[in-house]
Amino acid sequence: MPAPALMPLISRSLPAYDSGGFGGSNAATNAVDADYSTNWRLVNVPSGGSPQYWALDISGVAGAAKASVVLHWFNDASLSFWDGVSAQSSANFNNLLRDYTLRGHAGAGGGVPPVIGDAGWVTLATVTGNVYRSRQHALTLTGYNWLSFRITAANGAGGNNDVAGQVNVHDIAAGNADNILFLGDSIMSEGMSWRNIGGTPWTNGPLTKQIETRLARYPLYQNGGVPTTASGYGDTNKATLFSGFTGKYAVLGWGANDSSAGVSKATFKANMLSIATYALGTVGCTAVILPKVTKRTTDAPADAFVVQYNAAITELAAADPTHVLVGPDFYAAVNSGTLPLRDGLHPTFVGAGNGYEVMIGMWADWLVANLYPATGVGAATLPALTGAGAGVFAATPFATVLGGTGVWTGVAGAVPNLTVRQGDTVTKFLTVADAGQPTDLTNAAVTFHLRLPNSTTDSLAQSLTLTNAPGGVATLTLTAAQTAALPALRTLRYEVECVDAIGNVTTPVAGLCYIGEDSG
């Protein structure tokens, strides 16, 4: 499956203005900044008689990048992706956009925006009675220098009935496939939020930030979690949940609440299949992703159902492996003690290595390995050496060379995604050999690099000489001191270069490995 085309984020750090906000950490510019501890929030309560606005100066964006965009706004202060209640006093709403229009204006940028009542504003989209915590809007901004929200109503109880949120605008001229709707229950809602449920930033940023850091791309991930829901809810409300979604991938993250209710495996499987069929057919998704349901550590009867649900997920993927993908295995992570829970069901959210941080990292690892294959040569084969006496230079598949007891974990896919804990000694990280001309590799120089993706600076480099001819095999061993020095909770790109005895040079083989926390 080819990686989705890039969807450049064209709104980052552009000049932004509003009709009167709290300023500081709630300033208008915070809606589009790169700081995940800040938020935009108005002071005034919007109404038909007193409309409020937020405006973005897009005059500096190239015309080609405005031709086809998707705007994604979201509000983490509200608990549920979709509430189904339109009353402004709903307890599940806080400072949520309710009635608004998106508008464009061709007036010159570089200063304050045209006044809210200026006749030059052109309506691009209109929403009334909104009960979603986030929405996507596909727009054409060609010819406009300003983009704004004109807001006439908000959802929320007194004191929280103004407007707050974040706004991202992506250029989708190359496609809108790097756009995933994460549906599910409270675990999805909490874990996919911009900040943790305590209101503080995630240590390594939300999932989008982690992908940006690792791969220099900024995808659109929409949080579709609805607390207390189960797969039956998802099936019944699938049209509503997918309404307005413009992307190509959907995560179906139900099962925890099914297990509490004793929903049978057959019913769970039928519900998930129905939602997947709708996503793939009616919505037009490329694929759906089904993560393994989190283990229930304090409710054995419920956990027995979870085991059955995870078997159903495996069966659904086996029946259509191209369109139904098995996501991260959260059950195994809880079972191994890697993913801590706070109540036998929900991950912890405070402290280093808390459960949600682990879960977000697992999603990042899975996406890097499965949706964003690394550029360059895969790990199973390397290109042929060039020059006289060239043989076929190949890396033995990881499954046959990994050593140790659980130190390394391979993930299926064209590009393995490997995990090592800091402070562990790793043996047999990678073995390289020349099957065609082994004597050429005798005394060859092999260099292993570990570096951040898109970086040319090594986090670690180790040079070896092949000495055990014939056969020419080199094995990389990382010491405890070396792994302890690697950056924790990061994905590194490894590259292997070889110059053989007669001067032939290989193109580097490349892959990804994930550096976990100190094993203690």
Secondary structure, DSSP 8 states (H G I E B T S, - for coil): --------B--TT--EEESSB-BTTB-GGGGSSS-TT--EEBSS---SSS-EEEEEE-TTS-HHHHSSEEEEEE-TTSS-SB-----TT-TT-SSEEEEEEEEEE-S--SSS---TT-TT-EEEEEE-S--BSEEEEEE--TT-SEEEEEEEEEESSTTS-S-EEEEEEEE-TT-S-SEEEEEESHHHHHHTSSB-TTSSB-TT--HHHHHHHHHS---EEEEEE-TT--HHHHHHTHHHHHTT--SSEEEEE--HHHHHHT--HHHHHHHHHHHHHHIIIII--SEEEEEE----SS-HHHHHHHHHHHHHHHHHHHH-TTTEEEEEEHHHHHHTTSS-BSSSSSB--SSTT-HHHHHHHHHHHHHHHHTS--SSB-SS------STT---EEE--GGGT--SSSS-----SSS-EEEEETT--B--S-EEEESS-GGGGTT-EEEEEEE-TT--SEEEEEEEE--S-SS--EE--B-HHHHHHS-TTEEEEEEEEEE-TT--B---EEEEEEEE----
